[in-house]
Amino acid sequence: MKTNKNQKRILMTIGDNIRKYRLKKGWSQEELAFECDLHRTYIGAVERGERNITVLNLIKIKDKLNVRLKDIYPE
């Protein structure tokens, strides 16, 4: 299914914030992927707004980054 502009904006916001908090922690994509039991390419695609992240994976990531959900998606 093709994403519309608003959906793309949401995915980009989430991805940008995941990247921001990952870098604050000093982790590579590979390190975050390992901590979350996900693949590095998945993390990269999420950060670029190319993948529609699942709720469960979003929870895994925010927990490992020690941030709140509203830090990842502040709407």
mmCIF file of the N, C-alpha and C atoms, coordinates in Angstrom:
data_MODEL
# 
_entry.id   MODEL 
# 
loop_
_atom_site.group_PDB 
_atom_site.id 
_atom_site.type_symbol 
_atom_site.label_atom_id 
_atom_site.label_alt_id 
_atom_site.label_comp_id 
_atom_site.label_asym_id 
_atom_site.label_entity_id 
_atom_site.label_seq_id 
_atom_site.pdbx_PDB_ins_code 
_atom_site.Cartn_x 
_atom_site.Cartn_y 
_atom_site.Cartn_z 
_atom_site.occupancy 
_atom_site.B_iso_or_equiv 
_atom_site.pdbx_formal_charge 
_atom_site.auth_seq_id 
_atom_site.auth_comp_id 
_atom_site.auth_asym_id 
_atom_site.auth_atom_id 
_atom_site.pdbx_PDB_model_num 
ATOM 1   N N  . MET A 1 1  ? 0.843  -1.181 0.000  1.00 0.00 ? 1  MET A N  1 
ATOM 2   C CA . MET A 1 1  ? 0.000  0.000  0.000  1.00 0.00 ? 1  MET A CA 1 
ATOM 3   C C  . MET A 1 1  ? 0.889  1.246  0.000  1.00 0.00 ? 1  MET A C  1 
ATOM 4   N N  . LYS A 1 2  ? 0.571  2.199  -0.838 1.00 0.00 ? 2  LYS A N  1 
ATOM 5   C CA . LYS A 1 2  ? 1.322  3.440  -0.964 1.00 0.00 ? 2  LYS A CA 1 
ATOM 6   C C  . LYS A 1 2  ? 0.963  4.377  0.188  1.00 0.00 ? 2  LYS A C  1 
ATOM 7   N N  . THR A 1 3  ? 1.975  5.053  0.735  1.00 0.00 ? 3  THR A N  1 
ATOM 8   C CA . THR A 1 3  ? 1.716  5.987  1.829  1.00 0.00 ? 3  THR A CA 1 
ATOM 9   C C  . THR A 1 3  ? 1.456  7.377  1.269  1.00 0.00 ? 3  THR A C  1 
ATOM 10  N N  . ASN A 1 4  ? 0.551  8.101  1.906  1.00 0.00 ? 4  ASN A N  1 
ATOM 11  C CA . ASN A 1 4  ? 0.291  9.475  1.486  1.00 0.00 ? 4  ASN A CA 1 
ATOM 12  C C  . ASN A 1 4  ? 1.290  10.413 2.169  1.00 0.00 ? 4  ASN A C  1 
ATOM 13  N N  . LYS A 1 5  ? 1.221  11.698 1.856  1.00 0.00 ? 5  LYS A N  1 
ATOM 14  C CA . LYS A 1 5  ? 2.194  12.666 2.380  1.00 0.00 ? 5  LYS A CA 1 
ATOM 15  C C  . LYS A 1 5  ? 2.164  12.755 3.899  1.00 0.00 ? 5  LYS A C  1 
ATOM 16  N N  . ASN A 1 6  ? 0.984  12.722 4.496  1.00 0.00 ? 6  ASN A N  1 
ATOM 17  C CA . ASN A 1 6  ? 0.881  12.802 5.952  1.00 0.00 ? 6  ASN A CA 1 
ATOM 18  C C  . ASN A 1 6  ? 1.479  11.565 6.611  1.00 0.00 ? 6  ASN A C  1 
ATOM 19  N N  . GLN A 1 7  ? 1.207  10.392 6.046  1.00 0.00 ? 7  GLN A N  1 
ATOM 20  C CA . GLN A 1 7  ? 1.783  9.157  6.588  1.00 0.00 ? 7  GLN A CA 1 
ATOM 21  C C  . GLN A 1 7  ? 3.304  9.179  6.464  1.00 0.00 ? 7  GLN A C  1 
ATOM 22  N N  . LYS A 1 8  ? 3.817  9.663  5.350  1.00 0.00 ? 8  LYS A N  1 
ATOM 23  C CA . LYS A 1 8  ? 5.260  9.758  5.142  1.00 0.00 ? 8  LYS A CA 1 
ATOM 24  C C  . LYS A 1 8  ? 5.881  10.708 6.164  1.00 0.00 ? 8  LYS A C  1 
ATOM 25  N N  . ARG A 1 9  ? 5.187  11.818 6.438  1.00 0.00 ? 9  ARG A N  1 
ATOM 26  C CA . ARG A 1 9  ? 5.683  12.784 7.433  1.00 0.00 ? 9  ARG A CA 1 
ATOM 27  C C  . ARG A 1 9  ? 5.769  12.128 8.816  1.00 0.00 ? 9  ARG A C  1 
ATOM 28  N N  . ILE A 1 10 ? 4.763  11.334 9.153  1.00 0.00 ? 10 ILE A N  1 
ATOM 29  C CA . ILE A 1 10 ? 4.752  10.642 10.442 1.00 0.00 ? 10 ILE A CA 1 
ATOM 30  C C  . ILE A 1 10 ? 5.927  9.667  10.522 1.00 0.00 ? 10 ILE A C  1 
ATOM 31  N N  . LEU A 1 11 ? 6.127  8.877  9.472  1.00 0.00 ? 11 LEU A N  1 
ATOM 32  C CA . LEU A 1 11 ? 7.234  7.911  9.459  1.00 0.00 ? 11 LEU A CA 1 
ATOM 33  C C  . LEU A 1 11 ? 8.580  8.617  9.540  1.00 0.00 ? 11 LEU A C  1 
ATOM 34  N N  . MET A 1 12 ? 8.714  9.754  8.869  1.00 0.00 ? 12 MET A N  1 
ATOM 35  C CA . MET A 1 12 ? 9.967  10.513 8.917  1.00 0.00 ? 12 MET A CA 1 
ATOM 36  C C  . MET A 1 12 ? 10.218 11.087 10.309 1.00 0.00 ? 12 MET A C  1 
ATOM 37  N N  . THR A 1 13 ? 9.167  11.584 10.948 1.00 0.00 ? 13 THR A N  1 
ATOM 38  C CA . THR A 1 13 ? 9.302  12.118 12.303 1.00 0.00 ? 13 THR A CA 1 
ATOM 39  C C  . THR A 1 13 ? 9.761  11.030 13.266 1.00 0.00 ? 13 THR A C  1 
ATOM 40  N N  . ILE A 1 14 ? 9.125  9.885  13.204 1.00 0.00 ? 14 ILE A N  1 
ATOM 41  C CA . ILE A 1 14 ? 9.496  8.766  14.065 1.00 0.00 ? 14 ILE A CA 1 
ATOM 42  C C  . ILE A 1 14 ? 10.935 8.345  13.790 1.00 0.00 ? 14 ILE A C  1 
ATOM 43  N N  . GLY A 1 15 ? 11.274 8.192  12.525 1.00 0.00 ? 15 GLY A N  1 
ATOM 44  C CA . GLY A 1 15 ? 12.628 7.777  12.161 1.00 0.00 ? 15 GLY A CA 1 
ATOM 45  C C  . GLY A 1 15 ? 13.685 8.776  12.596 1.00 0.00 ? 15 GLY A C  1 
ATOM 46  N N  . ASP A 1 16 ? 13.426 10.057 12.375 1.00 0.00 ? 16 ASP A N  1 
ATOM 47  C CA . ASP A 1 16 ? 14.383 11.095 12.783 1.00 0.00 ? 16 ASP A CA 1 
ATOM 48  C C  . ASP A 1 16 ? 14.606 11.081 14.285 1.00 0.00 ? 16 ASP A C  1 
ATOM 49  N N  . ASN A 1 17 ? 13.526 10.891 15.046 1.00 0.00 ? 17 ASN A N  1 
ATOM 50  C CA . ASN A 1 17 ? 13.661 10.881 16.501 1.00 0.00 ? 17 ASN A CA 1 
ATOM 51  C C  . ASN A 1 17 ? 14.363 9.626  17.003 1.00 0.00 ? 17 ASN A C  1 
ATOM 52  N N  . ILE A 1 18 ? 14.100 8.495  16.387 1.00 0.00 ? 18 ILE A N  1 
ATOM 53  C CA . ILE A 1 18 ? 14.824 7.283  16.769 1.00 0.00 ? 18 ILE A CA 1 
ATOM 54  C C  . ILE A 1 18 ? 16.314 7.498  16.530 1.00 0.00 ? 18 ILE A C  1 
ATOM 55  N N  . ARG A 1 19 ? 16.672 8.051  15.375 1.00 0.00 ? 19 ARG A N  1 
ATOM 56  C CA . ARG A 1 19 ? 18.081 8.324  15.069 1.00 0.00 ? 19 ARG A CA 1 
ATOM 57  C C  . ARG A 1 19 ? 18.686 9.275  16.106 1.00 0.00 ? 19 ARG A C  1 
ATOM 58  N N  . LYS A 1 20 ? 17.955 10.345 16.416 1.00 0.00 ? 20 LYS A N  1 
ATOM 59  C CA . LYS A 1 20 ? 18.443 11.341 17.375 1.00 0.00 ? 20 LYS A CA 1 
ATOM 60  C C  . LYS A 1 20 ? 18.756 10.692 18.720 1.00 0.00 ? 20 LYS A C  1 
ATOM 61  N N  . TYR A 1 21 ? 17.835 9.900  19.251 1.00 0.00 ? 21 TYR A N  1 
ATOM 62  C CA . TYR A 1 21 ? 18.048 9.290  20.564 1.00 0.00 ? 21 TYR A CA 1 
ATOM 63  C C  . TYR A 1 21 ? 19.074 8.155  20.512 1.00 0.00 ? 21 TYR A C  1 
ATOM 64  N N  . ARG A 1 22 ? 19.156 7.459  19.383 1.00 0.00 ? 22 ARG A N  1 
ATOM 65  C CA . ARG A 1 22 ? 20.189 6.427  19.227 1.00 0.00 ? 22 ARG A CA 1 
ATOM 66  C C  . ARG A 1 22 ? 21.575 7.077  19.263 1.00 0.00 ? 22 ARG A C  1 
ATOM 67  N N  . LEU A 1 23 ? 21.736 8.166  18.538 1.00 0.00 ? 23 LEU A N  1 
ATOM 68  C CA . LEU A 1 23 ? 23.027 8.850  18.512 1.00 0.00 ? 23 LEU A CA 1 
ATOM 69  C C  . LEU A 1 23 ? 23.361 9.472  19.866 1.00 0.00 ? 23 LEU A C  1 
ATOM 70  N N  . LYS A 1 24 ? 22.360 9.991  20.571 1.00 0.00 ? 24 LYS A N  1 
ATOM 71  C CA . LYS A 1 24 ? 22.579 10.519 21.928 1.00 0.00 ? 24 LYS A CA 1 
ATOM 72  C C  . LYS A 1 24 ? 23.150 9.439  22.842 1.00 0.00 ? 24 LYS A C  1 
ATOM 73  N N  . LYS A 1 25 ? 22.704 8.215  22.621 1.00 0.00 ? 25 LYS A N  1 
ATOM 74  C CA . LYS A 1 25 ? 23.168 7.092  23.430 1.00 0.00 ? 25 LYS A CA 1 
ATOM 75  C C  . LYS A 1 25 ? 24.549 6.610  22.961 1.00 0.00 ? 25 LYS A C  1 
ATOM 76  N N  . GLY A 1 26 ? 24.967 7.077  21.786 1.00 0.00 ? 26 GLY A N  1 
ATOM 77  C CA . GLY A 1 26 ? 26.268 6.687  21.254 1.00 0.00 ? 26 GLY A CA 1 
ATOM 78  C C  . GLY A 1 26 ? 26.264 5.332  20.572 1.00 0.00 ? 26 GLY A C  1 
ATOM 79  N N  . TRP A 1 27 ? 25.095 4.888  20.148 1.00 0.00 ? 27 TRP A N  1 
ATOM 80  C CA . TRP A 1 27 ? 24.963 3.572  19.532 1.00 0.00 ? 27 TRP A CA 1 
ATOM 81  C C  . TRP A 1 27 ? 24.928 3.676  18.012 1.00 0.00 ? 27 TRP A C  1 
ATOM 82  N N  . SER A 1 28 ? 25.459 2.664  17.376 1.00 0.00 ? 28 SER A N  1 
ATOM 83  C CA . SER A 1 28 ? 25.308 2.506  15.932 1.00 0.00 ? 28 SER A CA 1 
ATOM 84  C C  . SER A 1 28 ? 23.947 1.857  15.669 1.00 0.00 ? 28 SER A C  1 
ATOM 85  N N  . GLN A 1 29 ? 23.557 1.843  14.404 1.00 0.00 ? 29 GLN A N  1 
ATOM 86  C CA . GLN A 1 29 ? 22.332 1.122  14.042 1.00 0.00 ? 29 GLN A CA 1 
ATOM 87  C C  . GLN A 1 29 ? 22.470 -0.351 14.413 1.00 0.00 ? 29 GLN A C  1 
ATOM 88  N N  . GLU A 1 30 ? 23.649 -0.888 14.209 1.00 0.00 ? 30 GLU A N  1 
ATOM 89  C CA . GLU A 1 30 ? 23.879 -2.298 14.521 1.00 0.00 ? 30 GLU A CA 1 
ATOM 90  C C  . GLU A 1 30 ? 23.705 -2.579 16.015 1.00 0.00 ? 30 GLU A C  1 
ATOM 91  N N  . GLU A 1 31 ? 24.203 -1.678 16.855 1.00 0.00 ? 31 GLU A N  1 
ATOM 92  C CA . GLU A 1 31 ? 24.059 -1.866 18.303 1.00 0.00 ? 31 GLU A CA 1 
ATOM 93  C C  . GLU A 1 31 ? 22.597 -1.798 18.733 1.00 0.00 ? 31 GLU A C  1 
ATOM 94  N N  . LEU A 1 32 ? 21.867 -0.834 18.197 1.00 0.00 ? 32 LEU A N  1 
ATOM 95  C CA . LEU A 1 32 ? 20.438 -0.742 18.536 1.00 0.00 ? 32 LEU A CA 1 
ATOM 96  C C  . LEU A 1 32 ? 19.696 -1.980 18.050 1.00 0.00 ? 32 LEU A C  1 
ATOM 97  N N  . ALA A 1 33 ? 20.000 -2.414 16.847 1.00 0.00 ? 33 ALA A N  1 
ATOM 98  C CA . ALA A 1 33 ? 19.353 -3.613 16.303 1.00 0.00 ? 33 ALA A CA 1 
ATOM 99  C C  . ALA A 1 33 ? 19.612 -4.817 17.198 1.00 0.00 ? 33 ALA A C  1 
ATOM 100 N N  . PHE A 1 34 ? 20.854 -4.982 17.638 1.00 0.00 ? 34 PHE A N  1 
ATOM 101 C CA . PHE A 1 34 ? 21.201 -6.106 18.507 1.00 0.00 ? 34 PHE A CA 1 
ATOM 102 C C  . PHE A 1 34 ? 20.412 -6.045 19.808 1.00 0.00 ? 34 PHE A C  1 
ATOM 103 N N  . GLU A 1 35 ? 20.371 -4.873 20.419 1.00 0.00 ? 35 GLU A N  1 
ATOM 104 C CA . GLU A 1 35 ? 19.659 -4.700 21.689 1.00 0.00 ? 35 GLU A CA 1 
ATOM 105 C C  . GLU A 1 35 ? 18.166 -5.006 21.554 1.00 0.00 ? 35 GLU A C  1 
ATOM 106 N N  . CYS A 1 36 ? 17.604 -4.724 20.373 1.00 0.00 ? 36 CYS A N  1 
ATOM 107 C CA . CYS A 1 36 ? 16.165 -4.905 20.153 1.00 0.00 ? 36 CYS A CA 1 
ATOM 108 C C  . CYS A 1 36 ? 15.828 -6.213 19.452 1.00 0.00 ? 36 CYS A C  1 
ATOM 109 N N  . ASP A 1 37 ? 16.842 -7.013 19.151 1.00 0.00 ? 37 ASP A N  1 
ATOM 110 C CA . ASP A 1 37 ? 16.645 -8.263 18.409 1.00 0.00 ? 37 ASP A CA 1 
ATOM 111 C C  . ASP A 1 37 ? 15.966 -7.995 17.059 1.00 0.00 ? 37 ASP A C  1 
ATOM 112 N N  . LEU A 1 38 ? 16.489 -6.994 16.369 1.00 0.00 ? 38 LEU A N  1 
ATOM 113 C CA . LEU A 1 38 ? 16.010 -6.626 15.037 1.00 0.00 ? 38 LEU A CA 1 
ATOM 114 C C  . LEU A 1 38 ? 17.207 -6.607 14.092 1.00 0.00 ? 38 LEU A C  1 
ATOM 115 N N  . HIS A 1 39 ? 16.967 -6.496 12.813 1.00 0.00 ? 39 HIS A N  1 
ATOM 116 C CA . HIS A 1 39 ? 18.046 -6.458 11.839 1.00 0.00 ? 39 HIS A CA 1 
ATOM 117 C C  . HIS A 1 39 ? 18.490 -5.014 11.616 1.00 0.00 ? 39 HIS A C  1 
ATOM 118 N N  . ARG A 1 40 ? 19.783 -4.816 11.396 1.00 0.00 ? 40 ARG A N  1 
ATOM 119 C CA . ARG A 1 40 ? 20.325 -3.474 11.193 1.00 0.00 ? 40 ARG A CA 1 
ATOM 120 C C  . ARG A 1 40 ? 19.659 -2.767 10.016 1.00 0.00 ? 40 ARG A C  1 
ATOM 121 N N  . THR A 1 41 ? 19.383 -3.493 8.946  1.00 0.00 ? 41 THR A N  1 
ATOM 122 C CA . THR A 1 41 ? 18.767 -2.860 7.781  1.00 0.00 ? 41 THR A CA 1 
ATOM 123 C C  . THR A 1 41 ? 17.340 -2.385 8.089  1.00 0.00 ? 41 THR A C  1 
ATOM 124 N N  . TYR A 1 42 ? 16.665 -3.070 9.001  1.00 0.00 ? 42 TYR A N  1 
ATOM 125 C CA . TYR A 1 42 ? 15.330 -2.641 9.427  1.00 0.00 ? 42 TYR A CA 1 
ATOM 126 C C  . TYR A 1 42 ? 15.435 -1.308 10.162 1.00 0.00 ? 42 TYR A C  1 
ATOM 127 N N  . ILE A 1 43 ? 16.394 -1.201 11.078 1.00 0.00 ? 43 ILE A N  1 
ATOM 128 C CA . ILE A 1 43 ? 16.601 0.044  11.820 1.00 0.00 ? 43 ILE A CA 1 
ATOM 129 C C  . ILE A 1 43 ? 16.885 1.183  10.848 1.00 0.00 ? 43 ILE A C  1 
ATOM 130 N N  . GLY A 1 44 ? 17.763 0.938  9.881  1.00 0.00 ? 44 GLY A N  1 
ATOM 131 C CA . GLY A 1 44 ? 18.088 1.965  8.892  1.00 0.00 ? 44 GLY A CA 1 
ATOM 132 C C  . GLY A 1 44 ? 16.872 2.401  8.099  1.00 0.00 ? 44 GLY A C  1 
ATOM 133 N N  . ALA A 1 45 ? 16.063 1.451  7.672  1.00 0.00 ? 45 ALA A N  1 
ATOM 134 C CA . ALA A 1 45 ? 14.863 1.774  6.888  1.00 0.00 ? 45 ALA A CA 1 
ATOM 135 C C  . ALA A 1 45 ? 13.850 2.547  7.729  1.00 0.00 ? 45 ALA A C  1 
ATOM 136 N N  . VAL A 1 46 ? 13.718 2.193  8.997  1.00 0.00 ? 46 VAL A N  1 
ATOM 137 C CA . VAL A 1 46 ? 12.811 2.928  9.897  1.00 0.00 ? 46 VAL A CA 1 
ATOM 138 C C  . VAL A 1 46 ? 13.318 4.357  10.071 1.00 0.00 ? 46 VAL A C  1 
ATOM 139 N N  . GLU A 1 47 ? 14.606 4.513  10.305 1.00 0.00 ? 47 GLU A N  1 
ATOM 140 C CA . GLU A 1 47 ? 15.162 5.850  10.495 1.00 0.00 ? 47 GLU A CA 1 
ATOM 141 C C  . GLU A 1 47 ? 15.018 6.728  9.248  1.00 0.00 ? 47 GLU A C  1 
ATOM 142 N N  . ARG A 1 48 ? 15.019 6.138  8.082  1.00 0.00 ? 48 ARG A N  1 
ATOM 143 C CA . ARG A 1 48 ? 14.840 6.893  6.835  1.00 0.00 ? 48 ARG A CA 1 
ATOM 144 C C  . ARG A 1 48 ? 13.367 7.077  6.469  1.00 0.00 ? 48 ARG A C  1 
ATOM 145 N N  . GLY A 1 49 ? 12.460 6.542  7.278  1.00 0.00 ? 49 GLY A N  1 
ATOM 146 C CA . GLY A 1 49 ? 11.036 6.660  7.016  1.00 0.00 ? 49 GLY A CA 1 
ATOM 147 C C  . GLY A 1 49 ? 10.557 5.763  5.897  1.00 0.00 ? 49 GLY A C  1 
ATOM 148 N N  . GLU A 1 50 ? 11.318 4.711  5.603  1.00 0.00 ? 50 GLU A N  1 
ATOM 149 C CA . GLU A 1 50 ? 10.977 3.797  4.515  1.00 0.00 ? 50 GLU A CA 1 
ATOM 150 C C  . GLU A 1 50 ? 10.152 2.597  4.965  1.00 0.00 ? 50 GLU A C  1 
ATOM 151 N N  . ARG A 1 51 ? 10.137 2.324  6.254  1.00 0.00 ? 51 ARG A N  1 
ATOM 152 C CA . ARG A 1 51 ? 9.386  1.176  6.782  1.00 0.00 ? 51 ARG A CA 1 
ATOM 153 C C  . ARG A 1 51 ? 8.334  1.665  7.748  1.00 0.00 ? 51 ARG A C  1 
ATOM 154 N N  . ASN A 1 52 ? 7.182  1.027  7.702  1.00 0.00 ? 52 ASN A N  1 
ATOM 155 C CA . ASN A 1 52 ? 6.097  1.314  8.629  1.00 0.00 ? 52 ASN A CA 1 
ATOM 156 C C  . ASN A 1 52 ? 6.338  0.444  9.863  1.00 0.00 ? 52 ASN A C  1 
ATOM 157 N N  . ILE A 1 53 ? 6.922  1.029  10.871 1.00 0.00 ? 53 ILE A N  1 
ATOM 158 C CA . ILE A 1 53 ? 7.319  0.300  12.071 1.00 0.00 ? 53 ILE A CA 1 
ATOM 159 C C  . ILE A 1 53 ? 6.096  -0.246 12.808 1.00 0.00 ? 53 ILE A C  1 
ATOM 160 N N  . THR A 1 54 ? 6.212  -1.453 13.327 1.00 0.00 ? 54 THR A N  1 
ATOM 161 C CA . THR A 1 54 ? 5.110  -2.020 14.105 1.00 0.00 ? 54 THR A CA 1 
ATOM 162 C C  . THR A 1 54 ? 5.112  -1.423 15.509 1.00 0.00 ? 54 THR A C  1 
ATOM 163 N N  . VAL A 1 55 ? 3.975  -1.469 16.144 1.00 0.00 ? 55 VAL A N  1 
ATOM 164 C CA . VAL A 1 55 ? 3.852  -0.951 17.512 1.00 0.00 ? 55 VAL A CA 1 
ATOM 165 C C  . VAL A 1 55 ? 4.806  -1.710 18.435 1.00 0.00 ? 55 VAL A C  1 
ATOM 166 N N  . LEU A 1 56 ? 4.870  -3.019 18.304 1.00 0.00 ? 56 LEU A N  1 
ATOM 167 C CA . LEU A 1 56 ? 5.738  -3.808 19.186 1.00 0.00 ? 56 LEU A CA 1 
ATOM 168 C C  . LEU A 1 56 ? 7.203  -3.460 18.993 1.00 0.00 ? 56 LEU A C  1 
ATOM 169 N N  . ASN A 1 57 ? 7.629  -3.239 17.755 1.00 0.00 ? 57 ASN A N  1 
ATOM 170 C CA . ASN A 1 57 ? 9.022  -2.848 17.526 1.00 0.00 ? 57 ASN A CA 1 
ATOM 171 C C  . ASN A 1 57 ? 9.293  -1.437 18.020 1.00 0.00 ? 57 ASN A C  1 
ATOM 172 N N  . LEU A 1 58 ? 8.322  -0.560 17.898 1.00 0.00 ? 58 LEU A N  1 
ATOM 173 C CA . LEU A 1 58 ? 8.472  0.793  18.426 1.00 0.00 ? 58 LEU A CA 1 
ATOM 174 C C  . LEU A 1 58 ? 8.647  0.760  19.943 1.00 0.00 ? 58 LEU A C  1 
ATOM 175 N N  . ILE A 1 59 ? 7.894  -0.091 20.613 1.00 0.00 ? 59 ILE A N  1 
ATOM 176 C CA . ILE A 1 59 ? 8.013  -0.239 22.066 1.00 0.00 ? 59 ILE A CA 1 
ATOM 177 C C  . ILE A 1 59 ? 9.390  -0.786 22.437 1.00 0.00 ? 59 ILE A C  1 
ATOM 178 N N  . LYS A 1 60 ? 9.858  -1.791 21.708 1.00 0.00 ? 60 LYS A N  1 
ATOM 179 C CA . LYS A 1 60 ? 11.199 -2.342 21.959 1.00 0.00 ? 60 LYS A CA 1 
ATOM 180 C C  . LYS A 1 60 ? 12.253 -1.246 21.856 1.00 0.00 ? 60 LYS A C  1 
ATOM 181 N N  . ILE A 1 61 ? 12.175 -0.477 20.780 1.00 0.00 ? 61 ILE A N  1 
ATOM 182 C CA . ILE A 1 61 ? 13.179 0.554  20.525 1.00 0.00 ? 61 ILE A CA 1 
ATOM 183 C C  . ILE A 1 61 ? 13.130 1.643  21.586 1.00 0.00 ? 61 ILE A C  1 
ATOM 184 N N  . LYS A 1 62 ? 11.951 2.144  21.888 1.00 0.00 ? 62 LYS A N  1 
ATOM 185 C CA . LYS A 1 62 ? 11.865 3.225  22.886 1.00 0.00 ? 62 LYS A CA 1 
ATOM 186 C C  . LYS A 1 62 ? 12.312 2.745  24.262 1.00 0.00 ? 62 LYS A C  1 
ATOM 187 N N  . ASP A 1 63 ? 12.036 1.483  24.590 1.00 0.00 ? 63 ASP A N  1 
ATOM 188 C CA . ASP A 1 63 ? 12.491 0.948  25.876 1.00 0.00 ? 63 ASP A CA 1 
ATOM 189 C C  . ASP A 1 63 ? 14.012 0.866  25.930 1.00 0.00 ? 63 ASP A C  1 
ATOM 190 N N  . LYS A 1 64 ? 14.644 0.389  24.871 1.00 0.00 ? 64 LYS A N  1 
ATOM 191 C CA . LYS A 1 64 ? 16.110 0.271  24.848 1.00 0.00 ? 64 LYS A CA 1 
ATOM 192 C C  . LYS A 1 64 ? 16.789 1.634  24.814 1.00 0.00 ? 64 LYS A C  1 
ATOM 193 N N  . LEU A 1 65 ? 16.114 2.629  24.219 1.00 0.00 ? 65 LEU A N  1 
ATOM 194 C CA . LEU A 1 65 ? 16.673 3.984  24.190 1.00 0.00 ? 65 LEU A CA 1 
ATOM 195 C C  . LEU A 1 65 ? 16.341 4.768  25.461 1.00 0.00 ? 65 LEU A C  1 
ATOM 196 N N  . ASN A 1 66 ? 15.522 4.173  26.330 1.00 0.00 ? 66 ASN A N  1 
ATOM 197 C CA . ASN A 1 66 ? 15.114 4.808  27.592 1.00 0.00 ? 66 ASN A CA 1 
ATOM 198 C C  . ASN A 1 66 ? 14.432 6.159  27.357 1.00 0.00 ? 66 ASN A C  1 
ATOM 199 N N  . VAL A 1 67 ? 13.492 6.164  26.404 1.00 0.00 ? 67 VAL A N  1 
ATOM 200 C CA . VAL A 1 67 ? 12.711 7.373  26.137 1.00 0.00 ? 67 VAL A CA 1 
ATOM 201 C C  . VAL A 1 67 ? 11.226 7.027  26.183 1.00 0.00 ? 67 VAL A C  1 
ATOM 202 N N  . ARG A 1 68 ? 10.405 8.060  26.225 1.00 0.00 ? 68 ARG A N  1 
ATOM 203 C CA . ARG A 1 68 ? 8.957  7.865  26.230 1.00 0.00 ? 68 ARG A CA 1 
ATOM 204 C C  . ARG A 1 68 ? 8.453  7.826  24.794 1.00 0.00 ? 68 ARG A C  1 
ATOM 205 N N  . LEU A 1 69 ? 7.299  7.240  24.608 1.00 0.00 ? 69 LEU A N  1 
ATOM 206 C CA . LEU A 1 69 ? 6.705  7.178  23.282 1.00 0.00 ? 69 LEU A CA 1 
ATOM 207 C C  . LEU A 1 69 ? 6.505  8.584  22.713 1.00 0.00 ? 69 LEU A C  1 
ATOM 208 N N  . LYS A 1 70 ? 6.130  9.531  23.561 1.00 0.00 ? 70 LYS A N  1 
ATOM 209 C CA . LYS A 1 70 ? 5.920  10.894 23.068 1.00 0.00 ? 70 LYS A CA 1 
ATOM 210 C C  . LYS A 1 70 ? 7.230  11.586 22.695 1.00 0.00 ? 70 LYS A C  1 
ATOM 211 N N  . ASP A 1 71 ? 8.372  11.033 23.129 1.00 0.00 ? 71 ASP A N  1 
ATOM 212 C CA . ASP A 1 71 ? 9.660  11.546 22.659 1.00 0.00 ? 71 ASP A CA 1 
ATOM 213 C C  . ASP A 1 71 ? 9.916  11.115 21.216 1.00 0.00 ? 71 ASP A C  1 
ATOM 214 N N  . ILE A 1 72 ? 9.414  9.935  20.876 1.00 0.00 ? 72 ILE A N  1 
ATOM 215 C CA . ILE A 1 72 ? 9.584  9.406  19.520 1.00 0.00 ? 72 ILE A CA 1 
ATOM 216 C C  . ILE A 1 72 ? 8.554  10.015 18.573 1.00 0.00 ? 72 ILE A C  1 
ATOM 217 N N  . TYR A 1 73 ? 7.320  10.134 19.038 1.00 0.00 ? 73 TYR A N  1 
ATOM 218 C CA . TYR A 1 73 ? 6.271  10.743 18.224 1.00 0.00 ? 73 TYR A CA 1 
ATOM 219 C C  . TYR A 1 73 ? 5.490  11.741 19.076 1.00 0.00 ? 73 TYR A C  1 
ATOM 220 N N  . PRO A 1 74 ? 5.947  12.996 19.080 1.00 0.00 ? 74 PRO A N  1 
ATOM 221 C CA . PRO A 1 74 ? 5.370  14.008 19.981 1.00 0.00 ? 74 PRO A CA 1 
ATOM 222 C C  . PRO A 1 74 ? 4.113  14.677 19.456 1.00 0.00 ? 74 PRO A C  1 
ATOM 223 N N  . GLU A 1 75 ? 3.110  13.891 19.090 1.00 0.00 ? 75 GLU A N  1 
ATOM 224 C CA . GLU A 1 75 ? 1.866  14.505 18.607 1.00 0.00 ? 75 GLU A CA 1 
ATOM 225 C C  . GLU A 1 75 ? 0.724  14.231 19.541 1.00 0.00 ? 75 GLU A C  1 
# 
